[in-house]
């Protein structure tokens, strides 16, 4: 606290000069090498013995010329297909043998203005870290860009384009040129043009690489459990050898052409599933060169409060049945893709037929802020919420994961976002909250709400439904701006959740488990409470309360209501407070409680800071004893749901998902999704009755608490609220509802009209399998091994898909069984060839076993991953919940079992599953819409 007080004293003086530079986090080591490369290095031991390595590039698709569209993204792919020190696929092979999994720990992304590569969760062994540094070194300037590898990757990227080109992507291609005009931002989506991808010359890619991938545009970010002095020496030695660019091309961040009159752009697509509206109020972006100042910290504080208060107003509107939109929100940041232009963006998904009303309401709320600002009570709640988040971050300053720091330093390098450290930030915002005036925030909000406006609509194309004209939308907007607006009235609520405390229970039995590190209580009302204290997070307590029964004990005739039951439970608030009032009552608290009903269980999940534990327990008590039935909120929800569902089937993947469920589970009603036709059958009164049946009878719930909690210190609170719940009735369990896995072999293929033709293949194996930890591990290994094989054989060798998804699971109920799912996107011309490879490789495992190198990679990754997971509270919550519900201890002995498993074990496991002969193959062939084509 002395250090914090010292910072506060400095701040009081510093705030006199808002333009004064901010201090740098003393724990961050940074520098610039002679060749222009910037580095950021920080020691952090969460998780222990791990380090994250990133290279960020101030290079993106905005730098492409017209004949280069797609090369920036293509280069990102090529970084994994050969470097000077790691030719071919040896880079991936080497890292995966050390437990660094491609796609999970090893990845990259390309956007408009940046490209970032990462190697995460690297075991912090000296030799391995040196090798990873060599990978970053090669990525910087030493890609081989082999002609054969380039040609192989063309097909992969073409299939990535096919997979990602849905309604939104197609509509972006329509609107971006209109809202940006001739500015490059309107013509540089990273995926590029397939005409370029398929035909560019090898040297064009190499020239682009050497023009833009260079040290002065690159930043190295390394965070983890290592000696920071030694790491800095190695970075300087290795990366200083990269030559500086000679006569480098100037890297310019392009401005956006201003518009005085509103711009309206309207796009539509036959597969669009909602009516999306975006209204941008453009303002001058905060100068990047001035971000490292107290002035910018002030700006950020006010900006966050403005977003919070506007979003709270919209959340209140959404609770009313006459709300014209399904979703709505506000964000203050960049104008679409361009960081050189700021914008206050209001976005909404409009209900069908309510586009005009949605625009009117969005404009009215923005103008309400412009004319009248925010109220003092809104302001105080927003500050309380923000300061609570800052306090939580401050309390966790010794437990933050590497990823949090990495992302902060990426933004420091790419955007000059300040990184003074959480101690400084907490002190600054705590002090500034006392002096910040509502009038200052209202003034800033008005500067955001300019008359430089862009309106974007992305709409479904429907028969007999007209797309509005630009002139009409502009008229709606202009009229709404001139409408008379009244000030917002903030209804202040009583923040006391429980007026009269219940009679507490007692602890009647206590037992500890050294193996699991838990304490188990039995309370006087029969409820079991399990505690596991951890030190992973200083400001986190997780709660899971569950009981057997769930939807299985609810009548199938009420399936429509069952399908929306969880939504209905969580829209009404609790006790005397509506959902909106509850949000106000919880301002400044770090707490969340959510009940839900699954097929076999009813449960309440919760999370809080230790200081808010009583609030979490009070909310839990109320959800059990005093649920709230809010008919108005229900009607508002049903109106939103109706609009949400009306266009769902327009997405071809919804059709595919429906087909999978129908074929696998023989159209079982409990395996269907909610549809428009079922909405009239939803019964509000029945939903309330279902909820009370599952929760208010309190049938032998078990509560699990994990995190910064000690049983002795919370006994009074636990007995006061959990112990006060009504005494339990006779114990019950879930019912068998007749859902069974498919038997035999069956193949199904069908056509589906699509705007961009795509074929999706799905293969499903199932069979009986004992529910044991060894089998769970074997299924995990088998799935991961096949993913590696298919990445090589289907993606890389054939260029036939962007990726093959392989997921396996072992389940206990209603009877022990295993499932293996394989899924990929491709094109109709090659789908049968690729399926043949899928089956051939599965047969190869059965006949010859798995490849030793794949087995080694997966085992190493799983050993590394279990040690990472054991430092996280959610992992232990899952372990204890699993133990409570199935009796399986999924933690104890995991490493021993994993280390003992052999390649023969995996081969035998695969045989036992696959040779049971239960397989479903489902193929949906996309057919491009043409005149007279009636494929469905």
Helices and strands as residue ranges (DSSP letters): H 2-14, E 28-32, E 38-43, E 50-57, G 61-63, G 66-68, H 71-78, H 90-97, E 106-110, E 115-123, H 126-141, H 147-164, H 167-180, G 184-187, H 194-199, H 202-212, G 215-217, E 218-224, H 228-239, E 263-269, E 275-284, G 288-290, H 294-318, E 325-335, E 338-350, H 355-372, H 376-395, H 402-415, H 422-435, H 438-448, E 453-460, H 470-482, E 507-513, E 518-523, E 528-533, E 541-548, G 550-553, G 556-558, H 559-563, H 565-570, H 579-585, E 591-597, E 601-608, G 610-612, H 613-625, H 631-646, G 648-650, H 652-665, G 669-671, G 676-681, H 684-691, I 692-696, E 702-707, H 711-721, E 745-754, E 759-768, H 773-790, I 791-796, E 804-811, E 817-826, H 831-848, H 852-869, H 873-886, H 894-900, H 903-914, E 919-928
